Amino acid sequence: MRPRLKQERKARNWTQAETTKKLGITERAYRHLEAGTRNPSYETVKKLRHLFGVDDEELLAPDSTPNGESA
């Protein structure tokens, strides 16, 4: 399952750079997470849950559309 990071980030009108500063991770690491090419560590999942105010099920659920954009 691919995390819904892009959808959550865009819903808040944040850039990837803004999001990475809030998370304390590199932009490269975040791009991999958003693209689904890397899995987040447990610590990063905790940060993402807190930042986006969602639980594990919401965060790790598949995107609502195939290209990751909300319908």
NUROSE-431072 format. One record per atom (N, C-alpha, C): residue number from 1; residue in three letters; atom name; x, y, z. Coordinates in steps of 0.001 Angstrom, whole numbers, plus 500000, padded with zeros to 6 digits. Each point is the difference from the previous one (the first is absolute). Example, Ala and Ser with C-alpha at 12.3 -4.5 7.8 and 13.67 -1.06 7.14 Angstrom:
2
+-----+-----+----+--------+--------+--------+
:   k :   r :  a :      u :      v :      w :
+-----+-----+----+--------+--------+--------+
:   1 : ALA :  N : 513190 : 494310 : 507800 :
:   1 : ALA : CA : 499110 : 501190 : 500000 :
:   1 : ALA :  C : 500900 : 501200 : 500000 :
:   2 : SER :  N : 499650 : 501050 : 499280 :
:   2 : SER : CA : 500820 : 501190 : 500060 :
:   2 : SER :  C : 499230 : 501090 : 500730 :
+-----+-----+----+--------+--------+--------+
This chain:
71
+-----+-----+----+--------+--------+--------+
:   k :   r :  a :      u :      v :      w :
+-----+-----+----+--------+--------+--------+
:   1 : MET :  N : 500835 : 498812 : 500000 :
:   1 : MET : CA : 499165 : 501188 : 500000 :
:   1 : MET :  C : 500877 : 501248 : 500000 :
:   2 : ARG :  N : 499583 : 500935 : 499241 :
:   2 : ARG : CA : 500735 : 501256 : 499897 :
:   2 : ARG :  C : 499401 : 501031 : 500947 :
:   3 : PRO :  N : 500825 : 500648 : 500790 :
:   3 : PRO : CA : 499451 : 501025 : 500893 :
:   3 : PRO :  C : 499351 : 501147 : 499222 :
:   4 : ARG :  N : 499016 : 500615 : 500599 :
:   4 : ARG : CA : 499273 : 501100 : 499362 :
:   4 : ARG :  C : 500648 : 501346 : 500282 :
:   5 : LEU :  N : 501301 : 500029 : 499965 :
:   5 : LEU : CA : 500718 : 501208 : 500396 :
:   5 : LEU :  C : 499713 : 501191 : 499108 :
:   6 : LYS :  N : 500041 : 499799 : 498706 :
:   6 : LYS : CA : 499785 : 501128 : 499089 :
:   6 : LYS :  C : 498612 : 500596 : 500197 :
:   7 : GLN :  N : 499020 : 499137 : 500133 :
:   7 : GLN : CA : 498626 : 500457 : 500203 :
:   7 : GLN :  C : 499884 : 500813 : 501288 :
:   8 : GLU :  N : 500592 : 499499 : 501084 :
:   8 : GLU : CA : 499942 : 500715 : 501283 :
:   8 : GLU :  C : 500753 : 501325 : 499917 :
:   9 : ARG :  N : 501176 : 499996 : 499362 :
:   9 : ARG : CA : 500805 : 501213 : 499882 :
:   9 : ARG :  C : 499278 : 501054 : 499175 :
:  10 : LYS :  N : 499460 : 499593 : 498863 :
:  10 : LYS : CA : 499320 : 500950 : 499118 :
:  10 : LYS :  C : 498730 : 500551 : 500638 :
:  11 : ALA :  N : 499336 : 499209 : 500823 :
:  11 : ALA : CA : 498791 : 500471 : 500685 :
:  11 : ALA :  C : 500318 : 501174 : 500933 :
:  12 : ARG :  N : 501269 : 500084 : 500413 :
:  12 : ARG : CA : 500430 : 501087 : 500882 :
:  12 : ARG :  C : 500736 : 501102 : 499246 :
:  13 : ASN :  N : 500083 : 499853 : 498679 :
:  13 : ASN : CA : 500701 : 500968 : 499152 :
:  13 : ASN :  C : 501458 : 500181 : 500404 :
:  14 : TRP :  N : 500650 : 498895 : 500381 :
:  14 : TRP : CA : 501407 : 500024 : 500366 :
:  14 : TRP :  C : 500842 : 499523 : 498828 :
:  15 : THR :  N : 501181 : 500572 : 499850 :
:  15 : THR : CA : 500963 : 499482 : 499038 :
:  15 : THR :  C : 500723 : 498822 : 500643 :
:  16 : GLN :  N : 500735 : 499250 : 499167 :
:  16 : GLN : CA : 500808 : 498921 : 500569 :
:  16 : GLN :  C : 501040 : 500574 : 500958 :
:  17 : ALA :  N : 500588 : 501148 : 499643 :
:  17 : ALA : CA : 501022 : 500621 : 500855 :
:  17 : ALA :  C : 499416 : 500378 : 501358 :
:  18 : GLU :  N : 498810 : 500581 : 500013 :
:  18 : GLU : CA : 499358 : 500370 : 501267 :
:  18 : GLU :  C : 499738 : 498762 : 500852 :
:  19 : THR :  N : 499531 : 498950 : 499343 :
:  19 : THR : CA : 499668 : 498764 : 500702 :
:  19 : THR :  C : 501246 : 499369 : 500614 :
:  20 : THR :  N : 501101 : 499985 : 499243 :
:  20 : THR : CA : 501215 : 499378 : 500525 :
:  20 : THR :  C : 500556 : 500770 : 501189 :
:  21 : LYS :  N : 499868 : 501316 : 499977 :
:  21 : LYS : CA : 500459 : 500797 : 501152 :
:  21 : LYS :  C : 499184 : 499664 : 501237 :
:  22 : LYS :  N : 498703 : 499835 : 499821 :
:  22 : LYS : CA : 499128 : 499666 : 501124 :
:  22 : LYS :  C : 500319 : 498603 : 500544 :
:  23 : LEU :  N : 500399 : 499083 : 499100 :
:  23 : LEU : CA : 500300 : 498628 : 500396 :
:  23 : LEU :  C : 501430 : 499815 : 500492 :
:  24 : GLY :  N : 500892 : 500875 : 499573 :
:  24 : GLY : CA : 501400 : 499849 : 500369 :
:  24 : GLY :  C : 500709 : 498921 : 499200 :
:  25 : ILE :  N : 499577 : 499810 : 498743 :
:  25 : ILE : CA : 500663 : 499043 : 499119 :
:  25 : ILE :  C : 500427 : 500731 : 498723 :
:  26 : THR :  N : 500823 : 499359 : 499194 :
:  26 : THR : CA : 500473 : 500632 : 498780 :
:  26 : THR :  C : 498912 : 499975 : 498929 :
:  27 : GLU :  N : 500108 : 500935 : 499051 :
:  27 : GLU : CA : 499050 : 500020 : 498896 :
:  27 : GLU :  C : 500104 : 498725 : 499177 :
:  28 : ARG :  N : 501219 : 499510 : 499809 :
:  28 : ARG : CA : 500185 : 498766 : 499232 :
:  28 : ARG :  C : 499262 : 498834 : 500664 :
:  29 : ALA :  N : 500153 : 499886 : 501313 :
:  29 : ALA : CA : 499319 : 498922 : 500729 :
:  29 : ALA :  C : 498492 : 500132 : 499858 :
:  30 : TYR :  N : 499498 : 501215 : 500111 :
:  30 : TYR : CA : 498555 : 500204 : 499893 :
:  30 : TYR :  C : 499496 : 499678 : 498589 :
:  31 : ARG :  N : 500745 : 500403 : 498982 :
:  31 : ARG : CA : 499586 : 499693 : 498624 :
:  31 : ARG :  C : 499868 : 498499 : 499800 :
:  32 : HIS :  N : 500942 : 499231 : 500563 :
:  32 : HIS : CA : 499912 : 498537 : 499899 :
:  32 : HIS :  C : 498751 : 499481 : 500708 :
:  33 : LEU :  N : 499688 : 500561 : 501162 :
:  33 : LEU : CA : 498812 : 499561 : 500728 :
:  33 : LEU :  C : 498736 : 500322 : 499222 :
:  34 : GLU :  N : 499943 : 501219 : 499467 :
:  34 : GLU : CA : 498811 : 500429 : 499268 :
:  34 : GLU :  C : 499826 : 499206 : 498705 :
:  35 : ALA :  N : 501106 : 499629 : 499374 :
:  35 : ALA : CA : 499948 : 499217 : 498766 :
:  35 : ALA :  C : 499721 : 498522 : 500273 :
:  36 : GLY :  N : 500147 : 499590 : 501254 :
:  36 : GLY : CA : 499767 : 498607 : 500346 :
:  36 : GLY :  C : 501179 : 499097 : 499699 :
:  37 : THR :  N : 501180 : 500576 : 499763 :
:  37 : THR : CA : 501174 : 499192 : 499691 :
:  37 : THR :  C : 500776 : 499582 : 501242 :
:  38 : ARG :  N : 499667 : 500580 : 501140 :
:  38 : ARG : CA : 500619 : 499620 : 501273 :
:  38 : ARG :  C : 498916 : 499948 : 501064 :
:  39 : ASN :  N : 500213 : 499157 : 500989 :
:  39 : ASN : CA : 499077 : 499907 : 501121 :
:  39 : ASN :  C : 500516 : 500861 : 501158 :
:  40 : PRO :  N : 499107 : 500689 : 500687 :
:  40 : PRO : CA : 500429 : 500838 : 501122 :
:  40 : PRO :  C : 500395 : 499154 : 501201 :
:  41 : SER :  N : 500923 : 500512 : 500781 :
:  41 : SER : CA : 500345 : 499358 : 501271 :
:  41 : SER :  C : 498840 : 500193 : 500969 :
:  42 : TYR :  N : 500042 : 499266 : 501104 :
:  42 : TYR : CA : 498963 : 500143 : 501013 :
:  42 : TYR :  C : 499964 : 501434 : 500531 :
:  43 : GLU :  N : 501178 : 500577 : 500229 :
:  43 : GLU : CA : 500068 : 501377 : 500503 :
:  43 : GLU :  C : 499395 : 500992 : 499002 :
:  44 : THR :  N : 500263 : 499789 : 498726 :
:  44 : THR : CA : 499439 : 500887 : 498981 :
:  44 : THR :  C : 498494 : 499842 : 499913 :
:  45 : VAL :  N : 499502 : 498789 : 500120 :
:  45 : VAL : CA : 498551 : 499779 : 500002 :
:  45 : VAL :  C : 499369 : 500762 : 501167 :
:  46 : LYS :  N : 500630 : 499956 : 501165 :
:  46 : LYS : CA : 499479 : 500739 : 501159 :
:  46 : LYS :  C : 499958 : 501496 : 499711 :
:  47 : LYS :  N : 501055 : 500522 : 499393 :
:  47 : LYS : CA : 500042 : 501427 : 499658 :
:  47 : LYS :  C : 498918 : 500345 : 498983 :
:  48 : LEU :  N : 499819 : 499157 : 499007 :
:  48 : LEU : CA : 498989 : 500235 : 498964 :
:  48 : LEU :  C : 498593 : 499987 : 500599 :
:  49 : ARG :  N : 499734 : 499029 : 500867 :
:  49 : ARG : CA : 498680 : 499929 : 500654 :
:  49 : ARG :  C : 499721 : 501282 : 500763 :
:  50 : HIS :  N : 500982 : 500444 : 500762 :
:  50 : HIS : CA : 499832 : 501217 : 500796 :
:  50 : HIS :  C : 499832 : 501223 : 499098 :
:  51 : LEU :  N : 500840 : 500120 : 498987 :
:  51 : LEU : CA : 499972 : 501158 : 499114 :
:  51 : LEU :  C : 498671 : 500118 : 499259 :
:  52 : PHE :  N : 499521 : 498877 : 499464 :
:  52 : PHE : CA : 498772 : 500028 : 499205 :
:  52 : PHE :  C : 498746 : 499738 : 500821 :
:  53 : GLY :  N : 500162 : 499631 : 501262 :
:  53 : GLY : CA : 498841 : 499771 : 500862 :
:  53 : GLY :  C : 499151 : 498828 : 499566 :
:  54 : VAL :  N : 500658 : 498925 : 499569 :
:  54 : VAL : CA : 499292 : 498811 : 499538 :
:  54 : VAL :  C : 500510 : 498775 : 500739 :
:  55 : ASP :  N : 499218 : 498920 : 499952 :
:  55 : ASP : CA : 500453 : 498759 : 500615 :
:  55 : ASP :  C : 500717 : 499139 : 498956 :
:  56 : ASP :  N : 500522 : 498864 : 500441 :
:  56 : ASP : CA : 500760 : 499120 : 499097 :
:  56 : ASP :  C : 499179 : 499564 : 498791 :
:  57 : GLU :  N : 498745 : 499634 : 500224 :
:  57 : GLU : CA : 499159 : 499530 : 498897 :
:  57 : GLU :  C : 499852 : 501067 : 498928 :
:  58 : GLU :  N : 499730 : 501234 : 500405 :
:  58 : GLU : CA : 499850 : 501089 : 499033 :
:  58 : GLU :  C : 501314 : 500280 : 499289 :
:  59 : LEU :  N : 501076 : 500022 : 500747 :
:  59 : LEU : CA : 501300 : 500346 : 499443 :
:  59 : LEU :  C : 500493 : 498953 : 499004 :
:  60 : LEU :  N : 499795 : 498742 : 500296 :
:  60 : LEU : CA : 500534 : 498938 : 499168 :
:  60 : LEU :  C : 498991 : 499441 : 499007 :
:  61 : ALA :  N : 498799 : 500580 : 499953 :
:  61 : ALA : CA : 498982 : 499551 : 499052 :
:  61 : ALA :  C : 500416 : 500360 : 498578 :
:  62 : PRO :  N : 499517 : 499255 : 499017 :
:  62 : PRO : CA : 500316 : 500346 : 498616 :
:  62 : PRO :  C : 499431 : 501375 : 499653 :
:  63 : ASP :  N : 500621 : 500668 : 499047 :
:  63 : ASP : CA : 499487 : 501283 : 499527 :
:  63 : ASP :  C : 498612 : 499798 : 499428 :
:  64 : SER :  N : 499221 : 501068 : 499957 :
:  64 : SER : CA : 498613 : 499894 : 499559 :
:  64 : SER :  C : 499877 : 499813 : 498490 :
:  65 : THR :  N : 501025 : 500349 : 499244 :
:  65 : THR : CA : 499998 : 499789 : 498564 :
:  65 : THR :  C : 501353 : 499433 : 499592 :
:  66 : PRO :  N : 500093 : 499360 : 498832 :
:  66 : PRO : CA : 501248 : 499360 : 499600 :
:  66 : PRO :  C : 501211 : 500936 : 499947 :
:  67 : ASN :  N : 499829 : 501269 : 499660 :
:  67 : ASN : CA : 501159 : 500879 : 499897 :
:  67 : ASN :  C : 500278 : 500756 : 501282 :
:  68 : GLY :  N : 499264 : 499683 : 501070 :
:  68 : GLY : CA : 500266 : 500615 : 501295 :
:  68 : GLY :  C : 499287 : 501315 : 500231 :
:  69 : GLU :  N : 499263 : 500497 : 499035 :
:  69 : GLU : CA : 499252 : 501248 : 500185 :
:  69 : GLU :  C : 498643 : 499668 : 500586 :
:  70 : SER :  N : 499509 : 500861 : 500857 :
:  70 : SER : CA : 498680 : 499766 : 500574 :
:  70 : SER :  C : 498928 : 500268 : 498949 :
:  71 : ALA :  N : 498941 : 499249 : 500090 :
:  71 : ALA : CA : 498914 : 500119 : 499012 :
:  71 : ALA :  C : 499132 : 501192 : 500263 :
+-----+-----+----+--------+--------+--------+
